[in-house]
Amino acid sequence: MKTSLLLFTTLVLAGPLFAESIEIPPSADTTIDQAEPVGNFGRETALRVRNAPGSETRALLRFNIGTSVPPGSTITGVSLNLAPADGASSSGPARLALYRVARVWNEGRGSVAAGIASEAHEASWSRRLHPVAIWIRPGGARGIDFVSGASGSVDLGTGVPVVFPSTKRLVSDVQDWLDRPFSNEGWIVVAGPNSDPAGLVFGSREDPARAPKLTIEFTPPSADAATASVEYEVVFRATWNPASHPREFPLSAHWSGLVGGLHNESVSFWRRGAPATEGIRRMAERGSQGILSDEVTAAITAGTANRVLLGTGISRGAGRSSIRFTIDRSHPLVTLTSMVAPSPDWFVGVRNLPLVERGRWVARKIVPLFPYDAGTDSGTTFSSPDQVTDPFGVISRIATAPLAGRRGNVIPMGYMDFRRITPPRGN
């Protein structure tokens, strides 16, 4: 469901810059319910949080930060408002805590009230991506599925709305999601053990009038820096060889042509734990650049990307390929991929990689490349015949032979080395 962005700006003079404040709704939210362990509530207009024996519920929330806050901004304050759903109230005290989620989940389109159980890759109490990926413990395990320490908490009397006030951890979470959008899996809302058994019911993003609201206070980059564009070179240095991967090394080892694009946080072309797009499938299975290039071109038309990146392949397991490109702050993220060839559907790459950190263009960034499985072909060796995975799985990191090292560990198959070529104006 598309929701309109709620935006307000407060300008406060702060030296040469202005502090700003923005209010945004979630990009995804859902309830997970112990009483409906495989049910998905992604389409519901309400979020439910309670801690009752045998019927605990928790709420998942994710916000796209970079679509609303200029890249390179400094986050100074964060608060979260949860409004009561239509006609909802609480009959007793409650304590709610907000924890940063560490593992991939998807909202989904289900409504258990309408008799709809989880479909592929939807979140439920037992699975974060139905049916292929579980929570370590149903409902999420503290310290694994979500971090041990709360980012925020609130003690309530009767009634709602609920406001989580700004804390250092909330500010740190949002700053990290702005600087490293690929790390953003949002928060989970958990009720304390002495909470009202009836629970609390809040509006979800499917109810725009009562949707959760994240208020972010920030200092944007300077005017010169905000408009700067710079040139980078990325060098793909492949290091795949019989010594690095001795269990099995194909005689015809090589890499497909590089393909990807420059974009902002409004679009993502692949994501660990999510199903592959057709472009990623074709790249990972056949080394094709065309369909993924078309997906980036469609994002350019939508205004969420501004350039397709194409580069040559590498004819051996070890070698190099490079691309030069100009990047600006409106589209500061890089996605770039290459097929491990030959293989069933294995690839390496970077996704949503920011070249702006804390307001400055990075001088150099070297990213190790570990192999991924696209989840579309079930072959297990380099020479496996086509074995279409039905239904398709999700993209996952490979941690088994034949891409494991001598001691069974998985080592990088190469690196992507991003180096700034021209000095940026205003940086």
ZAMARGU-4260 file (C-alpha; in steps of 0.2 Angstrom, whole numbers, plus 5000, padded with zeros to 4 digits):
<rodrens>
0) 5000/5000/5000 | 5007/5017/4996 | 5007/5030/5009 | 5010/5048/5008 | 5025/5056/5017
5) 5020/5066/5031 | 5033/5080/5031 | 5036/5095/5042 | 5052/5106/5043 | 5057/5116/5058
10) 5072/5128/5054 | 5083/5132/5069 | 5099/5142/5066 | 5114/5132/5071 | 5130/5141/5065
15) 5131/5140/5046 | 5119/5126/5045 | 5100/5124/5049 | 5094/5110/5060 | 5079/5101/5053
20) 5065/5089/5058 | 5055/5077/5048 | 5041/5065/5052 | 5039/5049/5042 | 5028/5033/5042
25) 5035/5015/5041 | 5040/5007/5025 | 5034/4991/5032 | 5026/4985/5048 | 5017/4969/5055
30) 5011/4960/5070 | 5018/4942/5074 | 5007/4932/5086 | 5011/4917/5096 | 4993/4911/5095
35) 4994/4911/5076 | 5012/4905/5073 | 5011/4904/5054 | 4999/4918/5051 | 5004/4934/5043
40) 4996/4951/5048 | 5004/4962/5035 | 4988/4969/5028 | 4980/4973/5045 | 4976/4991/5049
45) 4982/4988/5067 | 4998/4983/5076 | 4996/4972/5092 | 5008/4971/5107 | 5005/4961/5123
50) 5013/4949/5134 | 5000/4936/5140 | 5004/4917/5143 | 5002/4908/5127 | 4996/4923/5117
55) 5011/4935/5116 | 5011/4947/5101 | 5025/4958/5095 | 5026/4972/5082 | 5039/4974/5068
60) 5043/4991/5061 | 5055/4997/5047 | 5057/5015/5041 | 5067/5021/5025 | 5078/5034/5032
65) 5088/5039/5016 | 5072/5043/5006 | 5068/5058/5018 | 5085/5063/5026 | 5099/5069/5015
70) 5113/5058/5014 | 5128/5064/5025 | 5117/5072/5038 | 5120/5071/5056 | 5106/5063/5066
75) 5103/5073/5082 | 5086/5067/5089 | 5074/5052/5086 | 5057/5049/5093 | 5043/5036/5089
80) 5024/5039/5091 | 5012/5025/5091 | 4994/5030/5090 | 4979/5020/5096 | 4970/5011/5082
85) 4952/5016/5079 | 4942/5012/5095 | 4957/5004/5104 | 4962/5008/5122 | 4972/5000/5136
90) 4964/4995/5153 | 4980/4994/5163 | 4999/4998/5164 | 5012/4992/5152 | 5030/4993/5148
95) 5036/4993/5130 | 5053/4991/5124 | 5060/4994/5107 | 5074/4983/5100 | 5084/4984/5084
100) 5081/4969/5073 | 5097/4960/5066 | 5089/4948/5054 | 5079/4950/5037 | 5060/4950/5038
105) 5046/4955/5026 | 5029/4963/5030 | 5018/4952/5019 | 5000/4954/5014 | 4991/4942/5025
110) 4976/4944/5037 | 4973/4930/5049 | 4956/4937/5053 | 4952/4934/5034 | 4958/4917/5035
115) 4975/4920/5026 | 4990/4911/5032 | 5008/4916/5027 | 5013/4915/5009 | 5031/4914/5003
120) 5043/4926/5012 | 5031/4933/5024 | 5034/4936/5042 | 5025/4926/5056 | 5028/4921/5074
125) 5038/4906/5069 | 5046/4912/5053 | 5054/4928/5047 | 5053/4923/5029 | 5039/4909/5026
130) 5043/4895/5024 | 5062/4895/5022 | 5069/4906/5036 | 5065/4904/5055 | 5067/4915/5069
135) 5080/4907/5081 | 5067/4906/5094 | 5048/4909/5089 | 5044/4927/5091 | 5063/4932/5089
140) 5077/4928/5100 | 5085/4942/5110 | 5104/4944/5106 | 5102/4935/5089 | 5086/4940/5080
145) 5086/4956/5088 | 5100/4965/5099 | 5101/4962/5118 | 5099/4980/5124 | 5084/4991/5121
150) 5085/5006/5110 | 5071/5014/5119 | 5058/5010/5132 | 5042/5018/5139 | 5032/5015/5155
155) 5013/5018/5152 | 4998/5021/5163 | 4981/5018/5155 | 4978/5022/5137 | 4989/5027/5122
160) 4996/5035/5112 | 5014/5030/5116 | 5029/5040/5113 | 5047/5033/5114 | 5058/5048/5118
165) 5075/5051/5110 | 5089/5041/5116 | 5107/5039/5111 | 5103/5021/5105 | 5089/5027/5094
170) 5100/5041/5087 | 5113/5028/5084 | 5101/5016/5075 | 5095/5029/5063 | 5112/5037/5060
175) 5118/5019/5055 | 5103/5016/5044 | 5106/5032/5035 | 5125/5029/5033 | 5123/5010/5029
180) 5105/5007/5023 | 5109/4989/5019 | 5109/4986/5038 | 5091/4992/5041 | 5080/4979/5047
185) 5070/4991/5059 | 5064/4988/5077 | 5053/4975/5086 | 5041/4981/5100 | 5041/4970/5115
190) 5029/4971/5130 | 5036/4968/5147 | 5031/4953/5158 | 5020/4963/5169 | 5010/4971/5155
195) 4991/4972/5153 | 4986/4955/5147 | 4973/4963/5135 | 4988/4972/5126 | 4989/4988/5116
200) 4983/4990/5099 | 4991/5004/5088 | 4987/5010/5070 | 4998/5002/5056 | 5004/5010/5040
205) 4988/5003/5032 | 4979/5016/5042 | 4988/5033/5037 | 4978/5043/5049 | 4985/5033/5064
210) 5001/5026/5056 | 5017/5025/5067 | 5027/5041/5065 | 5046/5042/5067 | 5052/5060/5070
215) 5070/5063/5065 | 5080/5079/5070 | 5095/5081/5059 | 5108/5093/5053 | 5110/5092/5034
220) 5127/5093/5025 | 5132/5110/5019 | 5124/5117/5004 | 5140/5115/4994 | 5142/5097/5000
225) 5124/5093/4996 | 5126/5097/4978 | 5143/5090/4975 | 5147/5076/4963 | 5163/5066/4962
230) 5171/5053/4951 | 5176/5036/4957 | 5184/5020/4950 | 5179/5003/4956 | 5191/4989/4953
235) 5184/4971/4955 | 5199/4961/4960 | 5195/4942/4958 | 5206/4931/4969 | 5198/4914/4965
240) 5211/4901/4962 | 5215/4882/4965 | 5225/4887/4981 | 5211/4898/4989 | 5198/4885/4985
245) 5206/4868/4984 | 5190/4857/4987 | 5185/4860/4969 | 5191/4872/4956 | 5183/4872/4938
250) 5195/4872/4924 | 5184/4885/4915 | 5183/4897/4930 | 5178/4915/4925 | 5167/4929/4930
255) 5153/4937/4920 | 5152/4955/4916 | 5149/4968/4930 | 5131/4975/4931 | 5122/4986/4943
260) 5118/5004/4946 | 5119/5020/4956 | 5103/5023/4966 | 5095/5030/4982 | 5087/5020/4997
265) 5070/5020/4988 | 5075/5005/4978 | 5085/4989/4981 | 5090/4977/4967 | 5094/4962/4978
270) 5094/4958/4997 | 5100/4944/5007 | 5085/4934/5013 | 5074/4940/5000 | 5069/4932/4983
275) 5079/4936/4968 | 5072/4947/4955 | 5072/4941/4937 | 5087/4952/4933 | 5097/4944/4948
280) 5091/4927/4943 | 5097/4929/4925 | 5114/4937/4930 | 5117/4923/4943 | 5112/4908/4932
285) 5118/4914/4915 | 5129/4929/4918 | 5116/4940/4908 | 5118/4959/4911 | 5102/4964/4901
290) 5087/4961/4913 | 5096/4968/4928 | 5101/4983/4917 | 5083/4985/4912 | 5078/4985/4931
295) 5090/4999/4935 | 5084/5008/4919 | 5066/5007/4926 | 5072/5014/4943 | 5080/5028/4933
300) 5063/5032/4925 | 5055/5032/4942 | 5069/5044/4949 | 5076/5032/4961 | 5092/5028/4951
305) 5102/5038/4939 | 5115/5027/4931 | 5117/5009/4925 | 5134/5002/4928 | 5141/4989/4916
310) 5159/4982/4915 | 5168/4968/4907 | 5170/4951/4914 | 5186/4941/4919 | 5191/4927/4909
315) 5200/4917/4923 | 5196/4914/4941 | 5209/4928/4946 | 5210/4945/4937 | 5203/4962/4937
320) 5189/4973/4929 | 5186/4991/4932 | 5173/5005/4930 | 5174/5024/4931 | 5158/5033/4936
325) 5152/5050/4943 | 5141/5049/4958 | 5130/5063/4967 | 5122/5064/4984 | 5105/5062/4977
330) 5109/5044/4972 | 5124/5039/4983 | 5122/5020/4984 | 5131/5007/4973 | 5124/4990/4968
335) 5136/4979/4958 | 5136/4961/4954 | 5145/4947/4944 | 5141/4928/4942 | 5153/4915/4948
340) 5155/4905/4932 | 5152/4891/4929 | 5139/4888/4943 | 5121/4884/4946 | 5116/4902/4952
345) 5130/4909/4962 | 5136/4926/4962 | 5146/4940/4971 | 5142/4958/4973 | 5139/4974/4984
350) 5121/4981/4987 | 5116/4998/4993 | 5134/5002/4997 | 5135/5021/5002 | 5150/5031/4996
355) 5145/5045/5008 | 5149/5043/5027 | 5145/5056/5040 | 5143/5070/5027 | 5159/5066/5017
360) 5163/5056/5001 | 5174/5042/5006 | 5192/5042/4999 | 5193/5023/4998 | 5182/5008/5002
365) 5187/4990/5000 | 5174/4977/5001 | 5177/4958/5003 | 5166/4948/4991 | 5159/4932/4998
370) 5148/4920/4987 | 5129/4921/4987 | 5116/4908/4981 | 5102/4916/4971 | 5089/4903/4977
375) 5083/4899/4960 | 5093/4883/4955 | 5096/4868/4966 | 5112/4862/4959 | 5126/4859/4971
380) 5142/4859/4960 | 5149/4869/4947 | 5144/4857/4933 | 5127/4853/4940 | 5113/4852/4926
385) 5099/4865/4928 | 5088/4861/4942 | 5075/4874/4944 | 5071/4877/4963 | 5052/4876/4965
390) 5046/4887/4973 | 5061/4899/4972 | 5070/4901/4988 | 5079/4917/4994 | 5096/4924/4992
395) 5108/4917/5005 | 5127/4917/5008 | 5136/4901/5004 | 5145/4893/5018 | 5147/4875/5011
400) 5158/4866/4998 | 5164/4868/4985 | 5166/4887/4990 | 5173/4883/5007 | 5192/4885/5010
405) 5204/4872/5017 | 5197/4871/5034 | 5179/4873/5029 | 5179/4891/5031 | 5172/4903/5018
410) 5185/4916/5012 | 5182/4930/5000 | 5183/4926/4982 | 5189/4944/4978 | 5187/4962/4983
415) 5178/4978/4976 | 5190/4993/4978 | 5181/5010/4977 | 5193/5024/4975 | 5189/5043/4974
420) 5197/5050/4958 | 5193/5069/4959 | 5192/5079/4975 | 5174/5084/4979 | 5168/5102/4980
425) 5163/5106/4998 | 5170/5090/5006
</rodrens>
